[in-house]
């Protein structure tokens, strides 16, 4: 009769991990830095944030001077008391400097807030990238643990199956023990195949995230000590959620909507521009003046030379009536302003609720980790006691298999619960708007060197 000793069990686990390990290991911080330079979703958000500054400069151009050059070559004819015919090139430089245009000023203020919105969107994308990297990273570790558990369990069941067959041959066990062990072995084989495929899929997801193949995440350092989530009061987290990028974006959207109403009201205000122009040209012109003495022979006055014209002044434009377009535009923007205000309220409530949910999820996860740690110790004692009982004949083969299976599953569930606590802690900070790249470094310190 042969049982799987702790030494052989540890060796089986080590061999299972070695068989599944890729070429090199990467820390969580390294994977995050690689993802920042590769992930298309994050890079797209960063490109949008970069473009917002150029949109602001375009809006500011509305209050800056503008200069244009016009050049032409024309042939003109004019008939009145006299006939004038001429042709020639000309060029004019004209400039304008807006002095007062409230609508343009409001547009600039809106563009400034749009830059802040793009910054909030980029922060949101960065936070989402942090969570995606951590989730994908620890998904691979969890899949590795599942595969290790499946292989270790299969090794234990294989030895129990061999033991049951030997005992049956010598007549100290029934065929039932052999068949039960065989059924467990066949089931463990199917579980191993499923675990291998799940690990393969999880690795592909990590490879796609960072654009590299064969990345091996580092396991948690032993002994595992998860830091507590602080502050420990959910209301403190909810209060901080006011600074979340989603809330800030909704607030900026409300500000832009109010500015849009102000811009609509500016349709009643005048605009003032400073204008200046200077033109030069050359003309070949002939003027025919009627000759009262001899109408058949008009007087010809030729002119061949340069021309010049210039102007400078201030232009005032006052809107008087536009078919009630301005009034209706104001009413429209007021309704849209109310929509933005309600969107802001809804965003605040959603973020507050998400923060509470994430906080209690972390608390539940921490309690589950403590319970599974206790269960692991109890399961280890149960395995040792069952093995001893099997040796003295008070326990049967199936009892040992059940105790070992429970121990393996408890270790797997404990590891998964620890990963979930780490990821959910990041989600809590994300919901409250506190998630920064430094959080990845803190989580990285929990990994083995």
C-alpha positions in Angstrom: 0.0 0.0 0.0 1.5 3.4 -1.1 0.4 6.9 -0.2 1.5 10.2 -1.7 3.9 11.7 0.8 4.3 15.5 1.3 7.7 15.4 -0.3 6.4 13.6 -3.4 3.4 15.9 -3.5 5.7 19.0 -3.5 7.8 17.5 -6.2 4.7 16.8 -8.3 3.6 20.4 -7.9 7.0 21.7 -8.9 7.2 19.6 -12.0 3.7 20.7 -13.0 4.6 24.4 -12.7 7.9 23.8 -14.6 6.1 22.1 -17.4 3.7 25.0 -17.8 6.3 27.8 -17.4 7.3 29.9 -20.5 10.8 31.2 -21.2 11.0 34.3 -19.0 9.2 36.0 -16.1 7.9 39.6 -16.0 6.8 41.6 -13.0 3.4 43.3 -12.9 5.1 46.7 -13.2 7.0 45.6 -16.3 3.9 44.3 -18.0 2.1 47.6 -17.3 4.9 49.7 -18.8 4.9 47.5 -21.9 1.1 47.8 -22.2 1.3 51.6 -22.0 3.3 51.6 -25.1 1.4 48.9 -27.0 -2.3 48.8 -26.0 -4.3 50.3 -28.9 -7.2 51.5 -26.7 -4.9 53.5 -24.4 -2.8 54.9 -27.2 -6.0 56.0 -29.0 -7.1 57.9 -25.8 -3.7 59.5 -25.6 -3.9 60.7 -29.2 -7.3 62.2 -28.6 -6.0 64.0 -25.5 -3.1 65.4 -27.6 -5.4 66.6 -30.3 -7.5 68.6 -27.8 -4.8 71.2 -27.3 -4.8 71.9 -31.0 -8.5 72.3 -31.1 -8.1 75.0 -28.3 -5.5 76.8 -30.4 -8.0 76.8 -33.4 -10.6 78.4 -31.2 -8.2 81.0 -30.0 -7.5 82.0 -33.6 -11.0 83.5 -33.7 -9.7 86.5 -31.6 -6.3 86.8 -33.3 -5.5 89.0 -36.3 -5.9 87.5 -39.7 -4.2 88.7 -42.9 -5.0 87.7 -46.5 -3.6 88.4 -49.9 -5.8 88.8 -53.0 -4.3 89.0 -56.5 -6.1 89.1 -59.9 -5.9 90.2 -63.4 -9.1 91.8 -64.8 -10.6 93.3 -67.9 -13.3 95.9 -67.2 -15.8 97.8 -69.2 -18.0 100.6 -68.0 -20.6 102.6 -69.9 -22.3 105.7 -68.7 -21.8 109.3 -69.9 -18.5 107.9 -71.1 -17.1 104.5 -71.9 -14.1 103.2 -70.0 -12.2 100.1 -70.9 -9.2 98.8 -69.0 -7.2 95.7 -68.1 -4.4 94.9 -65.7 -3.2 93.0 -62.6 -3.8 94.0 -59.0 -3.0 92.7 -55.5 -4.5 93.6 -52.2 -3.4 92.8 -48.6 -6.3 92.9 -46.1 -6.2 92.3 -42.4 -8.7 92.1 -39.6 -8.4 92.1 -35.8 -11.5 91.3 -33.8 -12.1 93.8 -31.0 -15.3 92.4 -29.5 -17.0 89.1 -30.2 -18.6 87.4 -27.2 -19.5 84.3 -29.1 -15.9 83.6 -30.1 -14.8 84.3 -26.5 -17.2 81.7 -25.2 -16.1 79.2 -27.8 -12.5 79.6 -26.4 -13.8 78.9 -22.9 -15.6 75.8 -24.1 -12.4 74.6 -25.9 -10.4 75.0 -22.7 -12.9 72.8 -20.9 -12.7 70.3 -23.7 -9.0 70.0 -23.1 -9.8 69.1 -19.4 -12.4 66.6 -20.7 -9.7 64.9 -22.9 -7.4 64.8 -19.9 -10.2 63.1 -17.8 -10.7 60.6 -20.6 -7.0 59.9 -20.7 -7.0 59.3 -17.0 -10.0 57.0 -17.3 -8.2 55.0 -20.1 -5.1 54.8 -17.9 -7.1 53.5 -15.0 -8.9 51.0 -17.2 -5.5 49.8 -18.5 -4.2 49.3 -15.0 -7.1 47.2 -14.1 -7.0 45.2 -17.3 -3.3 44.5 -16.9 -3.7 43.4 -13.3 -6.8 41.2 -14.1 -5.1 39.6 -17.1 -1.9 39.1 -15.1 -3.5 37.4 -12.2 -5.8 35.4 -14.5 -2.7 33.7 -15.8 -1.5 33.0 -12.3 -4.9 31.6 -11.3 -5.0 29.4 -14.4 -1.5 28.2 -13.5 -2.7 27.3 -10.0 -5.7 25.5 -11.3 -3.4 23.4 -13.7 -1.0 22.7 -10.9 -3.8 21.6 -8.6 -5.2 19.4 -11.4 -1.9 17.7 -12.1 -1.0 17.2 -8.4 -4.5 15.7 -7.8 -4.1 13.5 -10.8 -0.7 12.3 -9.5 -2.2 11.5 -6.1 -5.2 9.7 -7.6 -2.8 7.7 -9.8 -0.9 6.4 -6.8 -4.2 5.7 -5.0 -5.4 3.8 -8.1 -2.1 1.7 -8.2 -2.4 1.0 -4.5 -6.1 0.0 -4.9 -5.2 -2.4 -7.7 -2.4 -4.0 -5.6 -4.6 -4.4 -2.6 -7.3 -6.0 -4.7 -4.8 -8.4 -6.2 -3.7 -9.6 -2.7 -7.3 -9.6 -1.5 -7.1 -6.8 1.1 -9.5 -4.5 -0.8 -12.6 -4.8 -2.9 -13.1 -4.1 -6.6 -15.2 -1.1 -5.5 -12.1 0.8 -4.3 -10.4 0.2 -7.6 -13.3 1.3 -9.7 -13.8 4.4 -7.6 -10.1 5.3 -7.9 -10.3 4.7 -11.7 -13.3 7.0 -12.0 -11.5 9.7 -10.1 -8.4 9.3 -12.3 -10.4 9.6 -15.5 -12.2 12.7 -14.1 -8.8 14.2 -13.1 -7.5 13.7 -16.6 -10.5 15.6 -18.1 -9.9 18.4 -15.5 -6.3 18.6 -16.4 -7.1 19.0 -20.1 -9.6 21.7 -19.4 -7.1 23.5 -17.1 -4.4 23.3 -19.8 -6.7 24.9 -22.3 -7.8 27.6 -19.9 -4.2 28.5 -19.2 -3.4 28.7 -22.9 -6.3 31.1 -23.4 -5.3 33.3 -20.5 -1.7 33.5 -21.8 -3.0 34.5 -25.2 -4.9 37.3 -23.6 -1.8 38.5 -21.8 0.3 38.2 -25.0 -2.3 40.3 -26.9 -2.3 43.0 -24.2 1.4 43.6 -24.4 2.4 42.3 -27.8 4.8 39.7 -26.5 4.7 35.9 -26.4 5.8 33.6 -23.6 5.4 36.0 -20.7 5.4 34.2 -17.3 3.9 36.3 -14.5 5.7 36.1 -11.1 3.7 34.3 -8.3 2.9 35.9 -5.0 5.8 36.0 -2.5 5.5 33.6 0.4 4.2 34.1 3.0 1.4 36.0 1.4 0.5 39.1 3.4 -2.2 41.3 1.8 -2.2 44.9 3.0 -5.5 46.2 4.4 -7.5 48.6 2.4 -7.4 52.1 3.9 -9.4 54.1 4.7 -11.6 51.4 6.3 -14.8 53.5 6.1 -16.9 53.3 3.0 -18.1 56.9 3.4 -14.5 58.2 3.0 -14.2 56.4 -0.3 -17.5 57.7 -1.5 -16.5 61.3 -0.6 -13.3 60.9 -2.6 -15.3 59.6 -5.6 -16.2 63.3 -6.4 -12.8 63.6 -7.9 -13.3 60.6 -10.2 -12.5 61.4 -13.8 -16.0 60.4 -14.9 -17.6 62.9 -12.4 -15.1 65.5 -13.5 -16.0 64.9 -17.1 -19.7 65.2 -16.4 -19.1 68.5 -14.5 -17.1 69.9 -17.4 -19.9 68.8 -19.8 -22.3 70.8 -17.6 -20.0 73.8 -17.7 -19.8 73.6 -21.5 -23.6 73.4 -21.7 -24.0 76.6 -19.7 -21.4 78.3 -21.8 -23.4 77.2 -24.9 -26.4 79.1 -23.5 -24.3 82.2 -23.0 -23.0 81.8 -26.6 -26.5 81.6 -27.9 -27.5 84.8 -26.0 -24.5 86.5 -27.6 -26.4 86.4 -30.8 -28.1 89.6 -29.7 -24.7 91.4 -29.1 -22.8 93.4 -31.6 -19.4 92.6 -32.9 -16.5 95.0 -33.5 -13.6 94.5 -35.8 -10.6 96.6 -36.8 -10.1 96.4 -40.6 -7.2 97.5 -42.8 -6.4 97.0 -46.5 -3.7 98.1 -48.9 -3.7 97.4 -52.7 -1.5 98.0 -55.6 -2.1 97.4 -59.3 -1.3 98.4 -62.9 -3.9 99.3 -65.5 -4.0 99.9 -69.2 -7.1 102.0 -69.6 -8.9 104.1 -72.3 -11.8 106.5 -71.6 -14.0 107.6 -74.5 -15.7 110.9 -73.8 -18.5 112.0 -76.3 -17.6 114.9 -78.6 -20.7 117.2 -78.9 -19.2 118.9 -82.0 -18.3 115.7 -83.8 -20.2 112.8 -82.2 -18.7 110.3 -84.7 -15.2 111.2 -83.3 -15.2 110.8 -79.5 -12.4 112.1 -77.4 -10.0 109.3 -76.3 -8.2 109.7 -72.9 -5.6 106.9 -72.4 -4.0 106.0 -69.1 -1.3 103.5 -68.6 0.2 103.3 -65.1 0.0 102.0 -61.5 -2.9 102.3 -59.1 -3.0 102.3 -55.3 -5.8 102.1 -52.7 -5.8 101.7 -48.9 -8.3 101.7 -46.2 -8.4 101.5 -42.4 -11.3 101.6 -40.0 -13.5 99.9 -37.4 -16.5 97.9 -38.4 -19.5 97.6 -36.1 -22.2 94.9 -36.8 -25.4 95.0 -34.8 -27.9 92.2 -35.2 -31.5 93.6 -35.4 -33.7 90.7 -36.3 -33.0 87.1 -37.3 -36.5 85.5 -37.5 -36.5 84.5 -33.8 -33.5 82.2 -34.4 -31.6 83.5 -31.5 -34.5 83.2 -29.0 -35.2 79.6 -30.1 -31.5 78.8 -29.9 -31.4 80.0 -26.3 -34.4 77.9 -25.4 -32.7 74.9 -27.0 -29.5 75.3 -25.1 -31.4 75.8 -21.8 -33.0 72.4 -22.3 -29.6 70.8 -23.2 -28.2 72.5 -20.1 -30.8 70.8 -18.0 -29.9 67.5 -19.6 -26.2 68.0 -18.7 -27.1 68.7 -15.1 -29.1 65.5 -14.8 -26.3 63.6 -16.5 -23.9 65.0 -13.8 -26.3 63.9 -11.0 -26.6 60.4 -12.5 -22.9 60.1 -12.9 -22.3 61.0 -9.3 -24.8 58.5 -8.1 -23.4 55.8 -10.3 -19.9 56.3 -9.2 -20.9 56.5 -5.6 -22.8 53.2 -5.9 -19.9 51.6 -7.8 -17.5 52.7 -5.0 -19.7 51.2 -2.3 -20.0 48.0 -4.3 -16.2 47.7 -4.8 -15.5 48.5 -1.1 -17.8 45.8 0.2 -16.4 43.4 -2.4 -12.9 44.0 -1.1 -14.1 43.5 2.5 -15.8 40.3 1.5 -12.7 39.1 -0.3 -10.5 39.7 2.6 -12.8 37.8 4.9 -12.9 35.0 2.4 -9.1 34.8 2.3 -9.0 34.5 6.1 -11.6 31.7 6.0 -9.8 29.8 3.2 -6.5 30.1 5.1 -8.1 28.5 8.1 -9.7 25.9 5.8 -6.3 25.1 4.2 -4.9 24.4 7.7 -7.8 22.2 8.6 -7.7 20.4 5.2 -4.0 19.6 5.7 -4.7 18.1 9.1 -7.6 16.2 7.6 -5.3 14.7 4.9 -2.7 13.6 7.5 -5.4 12.1 9.8 -7.0 10.3 6.9 -3.8 8.9 5.7 -3.0 7.6 9.2 -6.4 6.1 9.4 -5.9 4.4 6.1 -2.6 2.9 7.2 -4.2 1.4 10.4 -7.3 0.2 8.5 -10.0 2.5 9.8 -10.2 4.5 6.6 -10.7 3.4 3.0 -9.1 4.6 -0.2 -11.9 6.9 -1.1 -11.6 8.8 2.2 -8.0 9.6 1.4 -8.9 10.7 -2.1 -11.6 13.0 -0.8 -9.4 14.6 1.8 -6.6 15.2 -0.8 -9.0 16.6 -3.3 -10.4 19.0 -0.7 -6.9 20.2 0.2 -6.0 20.9 -3.4 -9.2 22.7 -4.2 -8.9 24.8 -1.0 -5.4 25.9 -2.0 -6.6 26.7 -5.5 -9.5 28.7 -4.1 -7.3 30.5 -1.6 -4.9 31.6 -4.3 -7.8 32.8 -6.5 -9.3 34.7 -3.6 -6.0 36.5 -3.0 -5.7 37.5 -6.6 -9.3 38.8 -6.5 -8.6 40.9 -3.4 -5.6 42.6 -5.2 -7.6 43.3 -8.4 -10.7 44.4 -6.5 -8.6 46.8 -4.5 -7.5 48.4 -7.8 -11.1 48.5 -8.9 -12.0 50.3 -5.7 -9.4 52.9 -6.3 -10.6 53.2 -9.9 -14.2 53.7 -8.8 -13.2 56.4 -6.3 -10.9 58.1 -8.8 -7.8 57.4 -6.7 -6.2 54.8 -9.0 -2.7 55.9 -10.0 0.2 54.0 -11.7 1.8 53.9 -8.2 -0.8 51.3 -7.2 0.7 48.9 -9.7 4.0 49.3 -7.9 2.4 48.5 -4.6 0.8 45.4 -6.0 4.1 44.4 -7.6 5.7 44.3 -4.2 3.5 41.4 -3.3 5.1 39.3 -6.0 8.1 37.0 -5.7 11.4 38.6 -6.8 
